[in-house]
Each structure stands twice: as structure tokens, then as C-alpha cells.
């Protein structure tokens, strides 16, 4: 009987993979996987469900919990809190000036969030990562780089789990910290929907890993998504692919 139920479960999971989303990844010459959770329908939709359980470095998607932790500890007072530029000129011009929290997440300013993490400190950071049950909860590798080059890992399914708790205000932090972070995550606000999300980019050996995670609020419903892509041939298309593949899939599913 257990074998029967296992076969049925596998069939149901595979049936969710039957939609041809692979063409959207092929268009950008990348491999990847996608998961969507429909809150009101309590339904998951996958592309390559097995890969959605693989863990990767969160890269700049960690700016979401990093913001929450910074606010919750009081290291960052609010979205207008400025961390001065350290005068180190970096290749991304948008990073080379004083910046507040809301601007830092918009331009994905790594130095801002590294300084935030240093001010939080390793002990408090570890405490909050465990409380938030974030990924593998391993912050080995340096307080200002454990999410970039260290040992922190998270899967697409774990990203969805975290985002659901975050949206539903079920994380063990204050509503204020969650509200501010939600506000600074807003990318699009139209008559039809609101999009709150964060990109990420990291490397694993010779492979580039890209993230786009977040949710869409539409018609009194919420659609959580996590897209993860990979390629060994990095080019300008890779950076655009994270968002564009997500947008194409969401359109195909009727979310956009």
C-alpha cells in the first residue's frame, strides 16, 4: 500500500512538471527550475521539481533576511538609515556613495549589507538565522560573506517556505521589521498587481547561479515564486534571464 501511494505522489509531482517551461530557459541558453505556490489555491506548480530541492548559495536574495535582522536588532533604524560609503571605488558606480537601506536593496549594494552584517555580529546573526530557520542555517565563512562565498545554502522550496512565513507575518520578529522590508522589496505596483522580489547572483566553480524570488499580490491572492538558473557561459543575457524567464512563466500561468 505504501508503494502505491508513493507511485501516486510521484505521478502528481511529475504532472505539475508537464507544462513546457523549458523553452523559456533555452531562449537564454541556461538551465534552471521554477516553483510557484498559489496561496489561495494551496497549490504548487513546478518546472523540474527535483532541482527545486537542491541547495545553492543565496547570494543577494539574502538581503531580504539581512534587512529584517538589521531592523530587528536595531542596527538599522528604518529604511532611511544611511551607511556612509567607505570610499573604495567598485565597478558598480551605483554603490560608490552614501546610501540608505531602501536604496541599497534596489541596487543590490553588497558593501552596504556587508557592513550591516558586521554590525549585527556573528553571535546575533547566527541566533537569527536559526530563529528564521533559513536554509541550512550555516553562517561559516565570514560574517560579511557567508551568504556570498561561505557555507550558507538554501533551496527554492526553502525560499518559498521562508517567503510564505514572511508574507503571513509568522516569522519570530516584529511586524514593523517585516513591514519595512516588504516595502523596500516592492519592484512593481500596477492597477493589476504588486510585485515584491529580489535577485541574486553567485558562482559555484565555473557555474554561474542566478536567483529571482518573491511574490505577486493579485486579485486578493498571493503567488510566491522562486526561479533558479545556471550556466557556464556568462554574458549580459544571464542577468536579464533571471527576471525575464520568471515573467514569461508567470504570464503563461496567468499570474501576469
Phi and psi restraints in degrees (value plus and minus 20) as a CYANA .aco file:
   2 UNK   PHI     -81.1   -41.1
   2 UNK   PSI     -60.5   -20.5
   3 UNK   PHI     -81.3   -41.3
   3 UNK   PSI     -60.2   -20.2
   4 UNK   PHI     -80.4   -40.4
   4 UNK   PSI     -67.7   -27.7
   5 UNK   PHI     -85.8   -45.8
   5 UNK   PSI     -54.9   -14.9
   6 UNK   PHI     -83.7   -43.7
   6 UNK   PSI     -63.7   -23.7
   7 UNK   PHI     -82.1   -42.1
   7 UNK   PSI     -62.8   -22.8
   8 UNK   PHI     -81.7   -41.7
   8 UNK   PSI     -62.0   -22.0
   9 UNK   PHI     -82.7   -42.7
   9 UNK   PSI     -63.8   -23.8
  10 UNK   PHI     -82.5   -42.5
  10 UNK   PSI     -61.0   -21.0
  11 UNK   PHI     -80.8   -40.8
  11 UNK   PSI     -64.0   -24.0
  12 UNK   PHI     -84.9   -44.9
  12 UNK   PSI     -61.5   -21.5
  13 UNK   PHI     -83.8   -43.8
  13 UNK   PSI     -66.0   -26.0
  14 UNK   PHI     -85.4   -45.4
  14 UNK   PSI     -52.3   -12.3
  15 UNK   PHI     -84.1   -44.1
  15 UNK   PSI     -49.9    -9.9
  16 UNK   PHI     -92.7   -52.7
  16 UNK   PSI     -38.7     1.3
  17 UNK   PHI    -109.2   -69.2
  17 UNK   PSI     -21.6    18.4
  18 UNK   PHI     -92.0   -52.0
  18 UNK   PSI     -39.5     0.5
  19 UNK   PHI     -90.5   -50.5
  19 UNK   PSI     121.5   161.5
  20 UNK   PHI    -104.3   -64.3
  20 UNK   PSI      56.0    96.0
  21 UNK   PHI    -109.7   -69.7
  21 UNK   PSI     -29.9    10.1
  22 UNK   PHI     -79.1   -39.1
  22 UNK   PSI     -49.4    -9.4
  23 UNK   PHI     -84.2   -44.2
  23 UNK   PSI     -49.2    -9.2
  24 UNK   PHI     -91.2   -51.2
  24 UNK   PSI     -54.1   -14.1
  25 UNK   PHI     -93.6   -53.6
  25 UNK   PSI     -60.9   -20.9
  26 UNK   PHI     -81.6   -41.6
  26 UNK   PSI     -53.6   -13.6
  27 UNK   PHI     -78.6   -38.6
  27 UNK   PSI     -51.7   -11.7
  28 UNK   PHI    -125.5   -85.5
  28 UNK   PSI      -9.8    30.2
  29 UNK   PHI      36.6    76.6
  29 UNK   PSI      23.6    63.6
  30 UNK   PHI    -150.1  -110.1
  30 UNK   PSI     139.8   179.8
  31 UNK   PHI    -120.6   -80.6
  31 UNK   PSI     140.7   180.7
  32 UNK   PHI     155.5   195.5
  32 UNK   PSI    -195.8  -155.8
  33 UNK   PHI    -169.7  -129.7
  33 UNK   PSI     140.9   180.9
  34 UNK   PHI    -165.4  -125.4
  34 UNK   PSI     122.1   162.1
  35 UNK   PHI    -157.8  -117.8
  35 UNK   PSI     117.6   157.6
  36 UNK   PHI    -145.6  -105.6
  36 UNK   PSI     117.9   157.9
  37 UNK   PHI    -141.1  -101.1
  37 UNK   PSI     100.8   140.8
  38 UNK   PHI    -109.8   -69.8
  38 UNK   PSI      90.4   130.4
  39 UNK   PHI     -83.3   -43.3
  39 UNK   PSI     -71.3   -31.3
  40 UNK   PHI     -87.5   -47.5
  40 UNK   PSI     -57.9   -17.9
  41 UNK   PHI    -103.2   -63.2
  41 UNK   PSI     -28.9    11.1
  42 UNK   PHI      29.4    69.4
  42 UNK   PSI      32.1    72.1
  43 UNK   PHI    -155.8  -115.8
  43 UNK   PSI     115.5   155.5
  44 UNK   PHI    -118.5   -78.5
  44 UNK   PSI     121.2   161.2
  45 UNK   PHI    -144.8  -104.8
  45 UNK   PSI     110.7   150.7
  46 UNK   PHI    -141.1  -101.1
  46 UNK   PSI     133.9   173.9
  47 UNK   PHI    -145.4  -105.4
  47 UNK   PSI      97.6   137.6
  48 UNK   PHI      39.6    79.6
  48 UNK   PSI      50.3    90.3
  49 UNK   PHI     -79.3   -39.3
  49 UNK   PSI     -56.5   -16.5
  50 UNK   PHI     -81.4   -41.4
  50 UNK   PSI     -61.7   -21.7
  51 UNK   PHI     -88.2   -48.2
  51 UNK   PSI     -45.2    -5.2
  52 UNK   PHI     -85.1   -45.1
  52 UNK   PSI     -33.6     6.4
  53 UNK   PHI    -118.2   -78.2
  53 UNK   PSI     -24.4    15.6
  54 UNK   PHI     -93.6   -53.6
  54 UNK   PSI     121.2   161.2
  55 UNK   PHI    -116.7   -76.7
  55 UNK   PSI     119.2   159.2
  56 UNK   PHI    -154.1  -114.1
  56 UNK   PSI     143.1   183.1
  57 UNK   PHI     -82.0   -42.0
  57 UNK   PSI     113.9   153.9
  58 UNK   PHI     -91.5   -51.5
  58 UNK   PSI     -41.6    -1.6
  59 UNK   PHI      31.6    71.6
  59 UNK   PSI    -156.3  -116.3
  60 UNK   PHI     -95.7   -55.7
  60 UNK   PSI     -25.7    14.3
  61 UNK   PHI     -85.6   -45.6
  61 UNK   PSI     -39.2     0.8
  62 UNK   PHI     -90.1   -50.1
  62 UNK   PSI     -32.3     7.7
  63 UNK   PHI     -80.8   -40.8
  63 UNK   PSI     -43.2    -3.2
  64 UNK   PHI     -88.4   -48.4
  64 UNK   PSI     -80.1   -40.1
  65 UNK   PHI     -85.1   -45.1
  65 UNK   PSI     -50.0   -10.0
  66 UNK   PHI     -82.5   -42.5
  66 UNK   PSI     -59.4   -19.4
  67 UNK   PHI     -84.1   -44.1
  67 UNK   PSI     -66.8   -26.8
  68 UNK   PHI     -78.3   -38.3
  68 UNK   PSI     -65.4   -25.4
  69 UNK   PHI     -86.3   -46.3
  69 UNK   PSI     -62.2   -22.2
  70 UNK   PHI     -79.9   -39.9
  70 UNK   PSI     -62.5   -22.5
  71 UNK   PHI     -89.7   -49.7
  71 UNK   PSI     -62.6   -22.6
  72 UNK   PHI     -86.6   -46.6
  72 UNK   PSI     -54.1   -14.1
  73 UNK   PHI    -102.7   -62.7
  73 UNK   PSI     -32.1     7.9
  74 UNK   PHI      65.9   105.9
  74 UNK   PSI     -18.8    21.2
  75 UNK   PHI     -82.7   -42.7
  75 UNK   PSI     -59.3   -19.3
  76 UNK   PHI    -131.3   -91.3
  76 UNK   PSI     101.1   141.1
  77 UNK   PHI     -93.2   -53.2
  77 UNK   PSI     -62.1   -22.1
  78 UNK   PHI    -184.3  -144.3
  78 UNK   PSI    -192.3  -152.3
  79 UNK   PHI     -88.9   -48.9
  79 UNK   PSI     -33.3     6.7
  80 UNK   PHI    -116.7   -76.7
  80 UNK   PSI     -13.8    26.2
  81 UNK   PHI     -91.6   -51.6
  81 UNK   PSI     103.4   143.4
  82 UNK   PHI    -116.6   -76.6
  82 UNK   PSI     113.1   153.1
  83 UNK   PHI    -129.0   -89.0
  83 UNK   PSI     100.8   140.8
  84 UNK   PHI     -83.3   -43.3
  84 UNK   PSI     125.4   165.4
  85 UNK   PHI     -82.5   -42.5
  85 UNK   PSI     118.1   158.1
  86 UNK   PHI    -104.4   -64.4
  86 UNK   PSI     -11.8    28.2
  87 UNK   PHI      50.7    90.7
  87 UNK   PSI     -12.2    27.8
  88 UNK   PHI    -105.4   -65.4
  88 UNK   PSI      98.9   138.9
  89 UNK   PHI     -98.4   -58.4
  89 UNK   PSI     103.6   143.6
  90 UNK   PHI    -135.6   -95.6
  90 UNK   PSI     142.0   182.0
  91 UNK   PHI     -80.8   -40.8
  91 UNK   PSI     -46.0    -6.0
  92 UNK   PHI    -112.4   -72.4
  92 UNK   PSI      86.8   126.8
  93 UNK   PHI     -77.1   -37.1
  93 UNK   PSI     -54.4   -14.4
  94 UNK   PHI     -82.9   -42.9
  94 UNK   PSI     -36.1     3.9
  95 UNK   PHI    -109.1   -69.1
  95 UNK   PSI     -31.5     8.5
  96 UNK   PHI    -112.6   -72.6
  96 UNK   PSI      34.5    74.5
  97 UNK   PHI    -187.5  -147.5
  97 UNK   PSI     148.9   188.9
  98 UNK   PHI     -79.0   -39.0
  98 UNK   PSI     126.5   166.5
  99 UNK   PHI    -170.1  -130.1
  99 UNK   PSI     126.0   166.0
 100 UNK   PHI    -119.3   -79.3
 100 UNK   PSI     156.0   196.0
 101 UNK   PHI     -82.0   -42.0
 101 UNK   PSI     -65.0   -25.0
 102 UNK   PHI     -85.7   -45.7
 102 UNK   PSI     -53.1   -13.1
 103 UNK   PHI     -95.4   -55.4
 103 UNK   PSI     -57.1   -17.1
 104 UNK   PHI     -82.8   -42.8
 104 UNK   PSI     -58.7   -18.7
 105 UNK   PHI     -95.9   -55.9
 105 UNK   PSI     -50.0   -10.0
 106 UNK   PHI     -86.2   -46.2
 106 UNK   PSI     -60.1   -20.1
 107 UNK   PHI    -119.9   -79.9
 107 UNK   PSI     -11.2    28.8
 108 UNK   PHI      31.8    71.8
 108 UNK   PSI      32.7    72.7
 109 UNK   PHI     -96.1   -56.1
 109 UNK   PSI      82.4   122.4
 110 UNK   PHI     -80.5   -40.5
 110 UNK   PSI     -66.6   -26.6
 111 UNK   PHI     -78.8   -38.8
 111 UNK   PSI     -57.5   -17.5
 112 UNK   PHI     -80.5   -40.5
 112 UNK   PSI     -68.9   -28.9
 113 UNK   PHI     -93.8   -53.8
 113 UNK   PSI     -45.7    -5.7
 114 UNK   PHI     -87.7   -47.7
 114 UNK   PSI     -61.7   -21.7
 115 UNK   PHI     -87.6   -47.6
 115 UNK   PSI     -57.6   -17.6
 116 UNK   PHI     -77.4   -37.4
 116 UNK   PSI     -67.7   -27.7
 117 UNK   PHI     -83.5   -43.5
 117 UNK   PSI     -59.2   -19.2
 118 UNK   PHI     -82.8   -42.8
 118 UNK   PSI     -58.4   -18.4
 119 UNK   PHI     -91.1   -51.1
 119 UNK   PSI     -53.2   -13.2
 120 UNK   PHI     -85.4   -45.4
 120 UNK   PSI     -63.3   -23.3
 121 UNK   PHI      68.1   108.1
 121 UNK   PSI     135.4   175.4
 122 UNK   PHI     -84.2   -44.2
 122 UNK   PSI     -61.0   -21.0
 123 UNK   PHI     -83.9   -43.9
 123 UNK   PSI     -70.0   -30.0
 124 UNK   PHI     -88.7   -48.7
 124 UNK   PSI     -56.4   -16.4
 125 UNK   PHI     -81.9   -41.9
 125 UNK   PSI     -66.2   -26.2
 126 UNK   PHI     -81.3   -41.3
 126 UNK   PSI     -62.1   -22.1
 127 UNK   PHI     -78.4   -38.4
 127 UNK   PSI     -64.8   -24.8
 128 UNK   PHI     -94.7   -54.7
 128 UNK   PSI     -55.8   -15.8
 129 UNK   PHI     -81.4   -41.4
 129 UNK   PSI     -58.7   -18.7
 130 UNK   PHI     -89.1   -49.1
 130 UNK   PSI     -64.5   -24.5
 131 UNK   PHI     -80.9   -40.9
 131 UNK   PSI     -58.9   -18.9
 132 UNK   PHI    -100.5   -60.5
 132 UNK   PSI     -28.2    11.8
 133 UNK   PHI      33.6    73.6
 133 UNK   PSI      28.0    68.0
 134 UNK   PHI    -110.4   -70.4
 134 UNK   PSI      92.8   132.8
 135 UNK   PHI      36.2    76.2
 135 UNK   PSI    -156.5  -116.5
 136 UNK   PHI    -105.0   -65.0
 136 UNK   PSI     -21.1    18.9
 137 UNK   PHI      43.0    83.0
 137 UNK   PSI       3.7    43.7
 138 UNK   PHI    -124.9   -84.9
 138 UNK   PSI      89.8   129.8
 139 UNK   PHI    -123.3   -83.3
 139 UNK   PSI       3.2    43.2
 140 UNK   PHI     -84.2   -44.2
 140 UNK   PSI     122.5   162.5
 141 UNK   PHI      99.3   139.3
 141 UNK   PSI     -13.1    26.9
 142 UNK   PHI      90.4   130.4
 142 UNK   PSI     112.0   152.0
 143 UNK   PHI     -82.4   -42.4
 143 UNK   PSI     -46.0    -6.0
 144 UNK   PHI    -125.7   -85.7
 144 UNK   PSI      -6.1    33.9
 145 UNK   PHI    -173.6  -133.6
 145 UNK   PSI     -11.1    28.9
 146 UNK   PHI     -83.6   -43.6
 146 UNK   PSI     -45.9    -5.9
 147 UNK   PHI    -109.0   -69.0
 147 UNK   PSI     -30.6     9.4
 148 UNK   PHI    -121.2   -81.2
 148 UNK   PSI     -72.1   -32.1
 149 UNK   PHI    -148.7  -108.7
 149 UNK   PSI     -19.6    20.4
 150 UNK   PHI    -109.0   -69.0
 150 UNK   PSI    -167.4  -127.4
 151 UNK   PHI    -123.3   -83.3
 151 UNK   PSI     -19.8    20.2
 152 UNK   PHI     -87.4   -47.4
 152 UNK   PSI     112.8   152.8
 153 UNK   PHI    -157.8  -117.8
 153 UNK   PSI     129.4   169.4
 154 UNK   PHI    -171.5  -131.5
 154 UNK   PSI     125.9   165.9
 155 UNK   PHI    -117.5   -77.5
 155 UNK   PSI     149.5   189.5
 156 UNK   PHI     -83.8   -43.8
 156 UNK   PSI     -58.9   -18.9
 157 UNK   PHI     -84.3   -44.3
 157 UNK   PSI     -58.2   -18.2
 158 UNK   PHI     -89.9   -49.9
 158 UNK   PSI     -54.0   -14.0
 159 UNK   PHI     -80.5   -40.5
 159 UNK   PSI     -65.7   -25.7
 160 UNK   PHI     -81.5   -41.5
 160 UNK   PSI     -64.3   -24.3
 161 UNK   PHI     -79.2   -39.2
 161 UNK   PSI     -64.5   -24.5
 162 UNK   PHI     -83.6   -43.6
 162 UNK   PSI     -65.8   -25.8
 163 UNK   PHI     -84.4   -44.4
 163 UNK   PSI     -56.7   -16.7
 164 UNK   PHI     -82.7   -42.7
 164 UNK   PSI     -65.8   -25.8
 165 UNK   PHI     -83.0   -43.0
 165 UNK   PSI     -59.5   -19.5
 166 UNK   PHI     -83.2   -43.2
 166 UNK   PSI     -72.3   -32.3
 167 UNK   PHI     -79.4   -39.4
 167 UNK   PSI     -63.1   -23.1
 168 UNK   PHI    -100.2   -60.2
 168 UNK   PSI     -16.0    24.0
 169 UNK   PHI      38.3    78.3
 169 UNK   PSI      21.8    61.8
 170 UNK   PHI    -128.5   -88.5
 170 UNK   PSI     -13.4    26.6
 171 UNK   PHI     -95.4   -55.4
 171 UNK   PSI     129.6   169.6
 172 UNK   PHI     -99.5   -59.5
 172 UNK   PSI      35.0    75.0
 173 UNK   PHI    -160.2  -120.2
 173 UNK   PSI     154.8   194.8
 174 UNK   PHI     -93.0   -53.0
 174 UNK   PSI     132.6   172.6
 175 UNK   PHI     -80.5   -40.5
 175 UNK   PSI     -56.2   -16.2
 176 UNK   PHI     -79.5   -39.5
 176 UNK   PSI     -66.4   -26.4
 177 UNK   PHI     -82.8   -42.8
 177 UNK   PSI     -59.4   -19.4
 178 UNK   PHI     -90.2   -50.2
 178 UNK   PSI     -61.2   -21.2
 179 UNK   PHI     -82.6   -42.6
 179 UNK   PSI     -64.4   -24.4
 180 UNK   PHI     -82.6   -42.6
 180 UNK   PSI     -63.0   -23.0
 181 UNK   PHI     -86.5   -46.5
 181 UNK   PSI     -59.7   -19.7
 182 UNK   PHI     -80.4   -40.4
 182 UNK   PSI     -61.3   -21.3
 183 UNK   PHI     -84.0   -44.0
 183 UNK   PSI     -60.2   -20.2
 184 UNK   PHI     -99.1   -59.1
 184 UNK   PSI     -31.7     8.3
 185 UNK   PHI    -104.4   -64.4
 185 UNK   PSI     -28.1    11.9
 186 UNK   PHI     -86.3   -46.3
 186 UNK   PSI      99.5   139.5
 187 UNK   PHI    -123.1   -83.1
 187 UNK   PSI     -57.1   -17.1
 188 UNK   PHI    -161.1  -121.1
 188 UNK   PSI     118.2   158.2
 189 UNK   PHI    -157.2  -117.2
 189 UNK   PSI      80.0   120.0
 190 UNK   PHI    -135.7   -95.7
 190 UNK   PSI     159.6   199.6
 191 UNK   PHI     -88.4   -48.4
 191 UNK   PSI     -44.1    -4.1
 192 UNK   PHI    -115.3   -75.3
 192 UNK   PSI     -52.3   -12.3
 193 UNK   PHI    -179.2  -139.2
 193 UNK   PSI     145.9   185.9
 194 UNK   PHI    -141.6  -101.6
 194 UNK   PSI     116.2   156.2
 195 UNK   PHI    -137.0   -97.0
 195 UNK   PSI     102.4   142.4
 196 UNK   PHI    -141.4  -101.4
 196 UNK   PSI     103.9   143.9
 197 UNK   PHI    -184.2  -144.2
 197 UNK   PSI     150.6   190.6
 198 UNK   PHI    -166.1  -126.1
 198 UNK   PSI     118.9   158.9
 199 UNK   PHI    -109.5   -69.5
 199 UNK   PSI     148.9   188.9
 200 UNK   PHI    -177.8  -137.8
 200 UNK   PSI     132.0   172.0
 201 UNK   PHI    -168.4  -128.4
 201 UNK   PSI     109.3   149.3
 202 UNK   PHI    -167.6  -127.6
 202 UNK   PSI     156.5   196.5
 203 UNK   PHI    -145.4  -105.4
 203 UNK   PSI     125.7   165.7
 204 UNK   PHI    -152.9  -112.9
 204 UNK   PSI      76.2   116.2
 205 UNK   PHI      45.8    85.8
 205 UNK   PSI    -143.1  -103.1
 206 UNK   PHI    -112.9   -72.9
 206 UNK   PSI     -13.5    26.5
 207 UNK   PHI    -124.7   -84.7
 207 UNK   PSI     111.6   151.6
 208 UNK   PHI    -110.4   -70.4
 208 UNK   PSI     111.9   151.9
 209 UNK   PHI    -134.7   -94.7
 209 UNK   PSI     109.5   149.5
 210 UNK   PHI    -140.8  -100.8
 210 UNK   PSI     124.2   164.2
 211 UNK   PHI    -143.8  -103.8
 211 UNK   PSI     129.7   169.7
 212 UNK   PHI    -168.6  -128.6
 212 UNK   PSI      94.6   134.6
 213 UNK   PHI    -152.9  -112.9
 213 UNK   PSI     129.5   169.5
 214 UNK   PHI     141.9   181.9
 214 UNK   PSI    -170.9  -130.9
 215 UNK   PHI    -173.1  -133.1
 215 UNK   PSI     138.6   178.6
 216 UNK   PHI    -136.5   -96.5
 216 UNK   PSI     107.8   147.8
 217 UNK   PHI    -120.7   -80.7
 217 UNK   PSI      97.9   137.9
 218 UNK   PHI    -172.8  -132.8
 218 UNK   PSI     114.5   154.5
 219 UNK   PHI      30.4    70.4
 219 UNK   PSI      28.5    68.5
 220 UNK   PHI      39.0    79.0
 220 UNK   PSI       7.9    47.9
 221 UNK   PHI    -155.5  -115.5
 221 UNK   PSI     145.5   185.5
 222 UNK   PHI    -152.0  -112.0
 222 UNK   PSI     114.6   154.6
 223 UNK   PHI    -139.7   -99.7
 223 UNK   PSI      89.5   129.5
 224 UNK   PHI    -109.1   -69.1
 224 UNK   PSI     120.3   160.3
 225 UNK   PHI    -160.0  -120.0
 225 UNK   PSI     134.6   174.6
 226 UNK   PHI    -165.2  -125.2
 226 UNK   PSI      96.1   136.1
 227 UNK   PHI    -131.2   -91.2
 227 UNK   PSI     114.8   154.8
 228 UNK   PHI    -154.1  -114.1
 228 UNK   PSI     109.0   149.0
 229 UNK   PHI    -146.8  -106.8
 229 UNK   PSI     141.1   181.1
 230 UNK   PHI    -168.4  -128.4
 230 UNK   PSI     130.6   170.6
 231 UNK   PHI    -181.4  -141.4
 231 UNK   PSI     132.5   172.5
 232 UNK   PHI    -117.4   -77.4
 232 UNK   PSI     -25.1    14.9
 233 UNK   PHI    -134.9   -94.9
 233 UNK   PSI      68.8   108.8
 234 UNK   PHI     -96.1   -56.1
 234 UNK   PSI     111.9   151.9
 235 UNK   PHI    -170.8  -130.8
 235 UNK   PSI    -196.4  -156.4
 236 UNK   PHI     -81.5   -41.5
 236 UNK   PSI     -49.6    -9.6
 237 UNK   PHI     -83.9   -43.9
 237 UNK   PSI     -49.1    -9.1
 238 UNK   PHI     -80.5   -40.5
 238 UNK   PSI     -64.4   -24.4
 239 UNK   PHI     -85.5   -45.5
 239 UNK   PSI     -58.8   -18.8
 240 UNK   PHI     -93.7   -53.7
 240 UNK   PSI     -50.3   -10.3
 241 UNK   PHI     -79.5   -39.5
 241 UNK   PSI     -57.4   -17.4
 242 UNK   PHI     -75.5   -35.5
 242 UNK   PSI     -66.6   -26.6
 243 UNK   PHI    -100.2   -60.2
 243 UNK   PSI     -63.0   -23.0
 244 UNK   PHI     -88.0   -48.0
 244 UNK   PSI     -59.2   -19.2
 245 UNK   PHI     -82.9   -42.9
 245 UNK   PSI     -63.6   -23.6
 246 UNK   PHI     -79.0   -39.0
 246 UNK   PSI     -67.3   -27.3
 247 UNK   PHI     -81.0   -41.0
 247 UNK   PSI     -62.0   -22.0
 248 UNK   PHI     -84.7   -44.7
 248 UNK   PSI     -60.5   -20.5
 249 UNK   PHI     -87.7   -47.7
 249 UNK   PSI     -63.7   -23.7
 250 UNK   PHI     -82.5   -42.5
 250 UNK   PSI     -56.0   -16.0
 251 UNK   PHI     -85.0   -45.0
 251 UNK   PSI     -62.6   -22.6
 252 UNK   PHI     -83.1   -43.1
 252 UNK   PSI     -51.5   -11.5
 253 UNK   PHI    -108.4   -68.4
 253 UNK   PSI     -22.1    17.9
 254 UNK   PHI      61.3   101.3
 254 UNK   PSI      -7.7    32.3
 255 UNK   PHI     -97.9   -57.9
 255 UNK   PSI     -61.0   -21.0
